[in-house]
Amino acid sequence: MALEQLKLENQLCFPLYACSKAITRAYGPLLKQSGLTYTQYITMMALWEYGDSSVKELGERLFLDSGTLTPLLKKLEKRGYVERTRDSVDERKLVVTLTERGRELESEVADVPSQMACNVTLTPEEGAQFAALLHKMIDGFEVQKG
């Protein structure tokens, strides 16, 4: 006999968790040709959008810790998509830069978002509202963390 407040159906976190897993799983076949995992894909998207970034900046943008990001970046570097170099001003900083091959990859995966959109059963307006609510939740947790 589960307490009402502990039932899965009464949790906001559980459908978010399940949805996140379903989304990540749906990206698999779309990214297969490029050989990227979902986490590598969002890392590349951040680099395409923001350009050269420190590992710390990438981690903050993607909500990833260095223990997850470092091996991921090593794999991207081994595949020739990025280079990691020490910052010339502050050698403690590791800067991630796209290579030419990494820049070319952007056009190779450019249709992935539209392919993913076919899986979303929300209207564009509902999608925008949902994204805004998720960002509001994230901001709330960031304030608590701060």
Backbone bond lengths (Angstrom), bond angles and torsions (degrees), N, CA, C in turn:
res aa  C-N    CA-C-N  psi(-1)  N-CA   C-N-CA  omega(-1)  CA-C   N-CA-C  phi
1 M - - - 1.461 - - 1.534 108.20 -
2 A 1.317 115.45 101.00 1.461 121.02 -178.33 1.519 110.25 -78.33
3 L 1.328 114.92 141.21 1.452 119.49 172.87 1.526 108.68 -64.83
4 E 1.304 117.10 144.51 1.467 122.48 -176.87 1.530 111.83 -53.22
5 Q 1.347 116.71 -43.94 1.466 120.15 -177.65 1.531 113.28 -71.18
6 L 1.343 117.10 -9.51 1.465 120.48 179.88 1.524 113.14 -107.04
7 K 1.318 118.48 4.72 1.458 120.98 177.26 1.535 109.18 -74.27
8 L 1.316 115.76 137.46 1.471 120.52 179.62 1.522 111.73 -55.90
9 E 1.313 117.07 -39.75 1.474 120.44 -178.08 1.516 113.11 -64.33
10 N 1.311 117.56 -16.77 1.469 121.58 179.89 1.526 112.85 -99.81
11 Q 1.314 117.13 7.64 1.455 121.39 -177.88 1.521 110.37 -102.00
12 L 1.291 117.39 135.46 1.466 121.44 172.58 1.531 109.60 -77.75
13 C 1.315 116.55 -33.99 1.465 120.54 -175.79 1.524 112.57 -66.25
14 F 1.339 118.01 -33.51 1.459 118.93 -174.54 1.530 113.03 -68.24
15 P 1.349 120.00 -49.19 1.472 117.01 177.73 1.541 112.22 -65.06
16 L 1.333 117.99 -29.66 1.470 120.03 175.22 1.529 110.20 -64.91
17 Y 1.325 116.14 -43.93 1.462 122.22 178.22 1.529 110.32 -61.61
18 A 1.333 116.87 -48.70 1.458 121.49 -178.35 1.533 110.61 -64.19
19 C 1.323 117.43 -40.46 1.458 122.26 178.65 1.531 110.42 -64.56
20 S 1.312 116.93 -43.15 1.462 121.43 178.99 1.528 110.59 -60.38
21 K 1.324 117.01 -43.84 1.464 120.77 178.30 1.527 110.64 -64.13
22 A 1.342 117.67 -41.23 1.466 121.33 179.84 1.525 110.75 -64.84
23 I 1.319 116.66 -40.91 1.465 120.44 179.08 1.527 110.56 -64.11
24 T 1.306 116.33 -48.06 1.467 120.65 -179.87 1.527 110.15 -59.95
25 R 1.333 116.81 -41.94 1.468 121.43 178.70 1.539 110.63 -63.45
26 A 1.332 117.78 -40.01 1.468 122.05 -179.11 1.529 111.53 -66.45
27 Y 1.318 118.01 -28.89 1.464 121.04 178.11 1.523 111.88 -70.07
28 G 1.319 117.57 -27.02 1.462 121.96 -175.61 1.520 114.20 -47.40
29 P 1.336 118.60 -59.46 1.469 119.57 -178.39 1.535 113.19 -64.24
30 L 1.326 116.63 -31.35 1.466 120.21 -179.05 1.531 111.89 -71.43
31 L 1.322 116.01 -29.84 1.465 120.92 -178.33 1.530 112.72 -95.86
32 K 1.328 115.81 -7.64 1.467 120.34 -174.25 1.530 112.60 -55.57
33 Q 1.329 117.24 -44.77 1.463 120.35 -177.60 1.527 111.75 -62.11
34 S 1.339 116.37 -36.70 1.462 119.68 179.67 1.522 111.42 -80.03
35 G 1.330 117.41 -14.64 1.453 121.41 179.54 1.522 114.03 77.47
36 L 1.336 116.42 14.66 1.460 120.25 -179.33 1.522 111.44 -94.29
37 T 1.314 116.03 146.40 1.457 120.87 166.64 1.532 106.76 -85.31
38 Y 1.312 116.60 168.29 1.461 119.46 178.86 1.531 110.92 -59.74
39 T 1.306 117.53 -43.19 1.461 121.00 -178.17 1.523 111.23 -66.49
40 Q 1.319 117.33 -38.03 1.463 120.28 174.59 1.529 110.52 -64.73
41 Y 1.328 116.53 -39.44 1.463 122.35 179.79 1.530 110.69 -61.27
42 I 1.331 118.20 -47.27 1.472 119.03 -178.76 1.525 110.68 -69.26
43 T 1.323 117.13 -28.77 1.461 120.63 175.60 1.530 109.57 -65.97
44 M 1.318 115.82 -45.14 1.464 119.62 177.87 1.528 110.26 -64.26
45 M 1.325 118.13 -39.53 1.464 120.27 178.22 1.523 110.67 -60.32
46 A 1.322 117.32 -41.14 1.471 120.45 178.52 1.527 110.50 -63.69
47 L 1.314 117.42 -39.43 1.461 120.54 179.08 1.529 111.35 -69.95
48 W 1.323 117.75 -38.58 1.465 120.18 176.92 1.525 110.61 -63.59
49 E 1.319 115.65 -38.51 1.466 119.72 -177.58 1.520 112.84 -76.46
50 Y 1.328 117.32 -45.82 1.466 121.58 -171.54 1.520 114.51 -102.68
51 G 1.334 118.02 -14.52 1.457 120.12 -177.53 1.525 111.47 78.98
52 D 1.326 115.46 -160.51 1.465 121.02 -178.50 1.520 109.85 -47.89
53 S 1.329 115.60 134.55 1.465 120.80 -177.99 1.513 109.25 -144.91
54 S 1.307 115.08 147.44 1.465 118.50 172.78 1.524 107.99 -74.52
55 V 1.305 116.17 159.78 1.460 121.05 176.93 1.529 109.20 -59.07
56 K 1.326 116.20 -39.26 1.469 120.14 178.90 1.532 111.13 -61.88
57 E 1.331 117.30 -44.94 1.470 121.24 179.39 1.529 110.82 -62.18
58 L 1.325 116.32 -43.47 1.463 119.76 177.87 1.523 111.03 -60.83
59 G 1.306 115.65 -45.25 1.463 120.05 179.25 1.520 112.25 -58.59
60 E 1.322 116.34 -42.46 1.467 120.53 179.30 1.523 111.28 -66.92
61 R 1.317 117.95 -41.88 1.468 121.35 -179.88 1.523 112.15 -65.61
62 L 1.322 115.80 -37.15 1.459 121.29 -172.59 1.529 113.49 -100.83
63 F 1.339 116.64 -2.07 1.468 121.48 -178.21 1.534 110.34 58.86
64 L 1.338 115.27 42.81 1.463 121.74 178.57 1.517 109.30 -119.59
65 D 1.331 116.34 141.81 1.459 119.09 176.71 1.528 109.17 -87.52
66 S 1.309 115.44 165.48 1.472 119.42 -175.63 1.524 111.56 -64.58
67 G 1.331 117.65 -26.94 1.459 120.68 177.98 1.521 112.60 -65.72
68 T 1.315 117.34 -26.98 1.463 122.43 175.69 1.521 110.18 -89.37
69 L 1.319 116.23 -42.09 1.461 121.92 -173.11 1.528 113.06 -71.80
70 T 1.324 118.16 -40.15 1.467 120.79 -176.02 1.529 112.97 -59.74
71 P 1.343 119.77 -51.29 1.474 117.92 179.17 1.533 112.37 -65.85
72 L 1.321 116.95 -33.27 1.458 121.89 177.80 1.533 109.92 -63.07
73 L 1.327 116.66 -45.57 1.465 121.07 179.35 1.524 111.27 -66.07
74 K 1.317 117.35 -36.11 1.466 120.74 177.11 1.525 110.42 -61.57
75 K 1.344 116.34 -40.59 1.466 120.03 178.85 1.526 110.91 -67.59
76 L 1.329 116.95 -41.75 1.463 120.02 177.78 1.525 110.82 -63.99
77 E 1.324 116.24 -36.27 1.467 120.47 178.27 1.533 110.26 -68.23
78 K 1.312 116.57 -42.74 1.464 121.23 179.78 1.536 110.70 -61.66
79 R 1.331 117.28 -32.36 1.467 121.87 179.44 1.525 111.64 -82.95
80 G 1.339 116.59 -4.54 1.457 120.70 175.76 1.513 115.00 85.94
81 Y 1.340 118.31 16.44 1.468 121.69 -178.59 1.528 113.09 -89.49
82 V 1.329 116.68 -28.58 1.467 120.63 -178.40 1.518 110.10 -139.43
83 E 1.327 114.14 162.89 1.468 121.38 170.21 1.511 107.15 -125.28
84 R 1.317 115.82 143.13 1.464 121.25 175.60 1.515 107.97 -113.99
85 T 1.321 116.27 125.00 1.459 120.69 -179.82 1.523 109.41 -136.27
86 R 1.306 115.45 157.11 1.465 120.46 176.08 1.523 109.43 -74.83
87 D 1.313 116.16 140.33 1.468 122.01 177.01 1.527 108.39 -64.10
88 S 1.324 116.90 136.00 1.472 120.74 -177.58 1.524 112.09 -69.44
89 V 1.333 118.04 -26.57 1.464 121.97 -179.73 1.530 111.18 -88.25
90 D 1.324 116.20 -42.94 1.465 121.20 -178.13 1.526 108.27 -128.68
91 E 1.323 116.29 99.36 1.459 121.59 -175.48 1.525 113.53 -64.25
92 R 1.318 117.59 -11.98 1.464 119.83 176.43 1.526 111.18 -73.64
93 K 1.334 116.05 -21.34 1.463 121.53 -179.17 1.518 110.75 -86.89
94 L 1.327 115.01 133.92 1.453 121.41 174.13 1.527 107.08 -104.65
95 V 1.322 117.09 120.82 1.460 122.33 -176.74 1.526 109.41 -102.63
96 V 1.329 115.16 134.56 1.460 121.89 179.34 1.529 108.20 -105.06
97 T 1.329 115.36 127.16 1.462 122.55 -177.26 1.518 109.11 -125.84
98 L 1.327 116.56 139.12 1.456 120.66 175.02 1.522 110.11 -71.57
99 T 1.315 115.90 141.58 1.461 121.06 171.53 1.530 107.28 -90.90
100 E 1.303 116.75 174.26 1.473 120.48 175.97 1.525 109.46 -58.69
101 R 1.304 116.03 -42.96 1.476 120.57 178.89 1.532 110.60 -62.19
102 G 1.321 117.15 -37.76 1.463 121.39 177.28 1.519 111.89 -66.25
103 R 1.324 116.51 -37.48 1.476 120.26 177.08 1.527 110.63 -68.31
104 E 1.317 117.24 -38.14 1.464 121.34 178.86 1.526 111.55 -65.41
105 L 1.307 116.25 -32.23 1.471 121.12 -179.57 1.526 111.31 -59.91
106 E 1.323 117.02 -30.56 1.467 120.65 -179.12 1.530 110.85 -55.63
107 S 1.320 117.87 -45.66 1.472 119.51 -179.18 1.529 111.55 -71.01
108 E 1.324 116.63 -27.11 1.471 120.49 179.35 1.524 112.24 -68.54
109 V 1.327 116.89 -30.10 1.473 120.13 -177.95 1.536 112.08 -109.62
110 A 1.324 116.52 12.86 1.466 120.64 -175.05 1.526 113.72 -60.80
111 D 1.331 118.16 -26.67 1.463 119.70 -178.44 1.526 113.66 -90.28
112 V 1.312 118.15 -1.61 1.471 121.02 -179.54 1.538 111.85 -59.13
113 P 1.341 120.08 -45.76 1.473 118.04 179.92 1.533 113.42 -59.32
114 S 1.327 117.86 -40.13 1.469 118.91 179.73 1.525 111.00 -69.89
115 Q 1.331 117.66 -33.22 1.468 120.72 175.62 1.522 110.54 -66.77
116 M 1.339 116.45 -39.00 1.472 119.98 177.78 1.522 111.02 -67.66
117 A 1.325 116.91 -33.79 1.469 120.97 -178.58 1.526 110.85 -59.44
118 C 1.323 117.52 -27.91 1.466 120.99 178.84 1.529 111.69 -64.07
119 N 1.324 117.64 -22.78 1.465 122.34 179.92 1.525 113.04 -86.13
120 V 1.315 116.50 -15.43 1.464 120.56 -174.40 1.523 109.03 -87.98
121 T 1.317 115.45 125.35 1.462 120.13 -177.33 1.527 112.35 -97.04
122 L 1.308 116.78 16.97 1.463 121.72 177.27 1.522 109.22 -96.36
123 T 1.316 116.20 150.43 1.457 119.27 171.50 1.526 107.36 -71.17
124 P 1.325 118.29 162.50 1.466 119.30 177.03 1.536 111.92 -55.98
125 E 1.329 116.94 -37.68 1.471 120.51 179.06 1.528 111.03 -66.51
126 E 1.343 116.52 -43.39 1.464 120.21 177.70 1.526 110.67 -63.82
127 G 1.328 116.20 -39.98 1.456 120.21 177.97 1.519 111.61 -60.83
128 A 1.329 116.39 -43.07 1.471 120.63 178.81 1.521 110.68 -65.18
129 Q 1.325 117.30 -41.41 1.474 120.84 178.08 1.520 110.40 -63.86
130 F 1.336 116.32 -44.51 1.457 120.99 -179.23 1.525 110.64 -62.22
131 A 1.330 116.63 -44.90 1.465 120.45 178.50 1.523 110.53 -61.20
132 A 1.331 116.97 -41.63 1.470 120.23 179.02 1.522 110.87 -63.11
133 L 1.327 117.16 -41.10 1.475 120.51 178.28 1.528 111.09 -65.73
134 L 1.327 116.73 -40.65 1.468 119.40 177.91 1.523 111.27 -63.16
135 H 1.334 116.79 -42.27 1.471 119.98 177.93 1.530 110.58 -64.02
136 K 1.308 116.69 -36.05 1.467 120.71 177.44 1.531 109.95 -63.63
137 M 1.332 116.26 -41.97 1.469 119.77 177.37 1.523 110.84 -64.55
138 I 1.330 116.64 -45.45 1.467 120.43 179.90 1.520 109.46 -58.91
139 D 1.332 116.59 -45.91 1.467 120.12 179.61 1.525 111.03 -59.32
140 G 1.331 117.28 -39.50 1.459 120.89 178.49 1.527 111.99 -61.40
141 F 1.322 116.75 -41.67 1.451 120.07 179.03 1.526 111.36 -71.17
142 E 1.325 117.01 -34.46 1.463 120.71 177.30 1.521 110.95 -65.11
143 V 1.342 117.35 -37.67 1.470 121.31 178.04 1.532 109.71 -64.33
144 Q 1.342 116.41 -42.94 1.470 120.74 178.11 1.517 110.93 -62.31
145 K 1.338 115.93 -39.52 1.469 121.59 -178.32 1.522 111.57 -66.69
146 G 1.380 114.09 -40.50 1.446 121.66 -172.77 1.479 114.58 -58.54
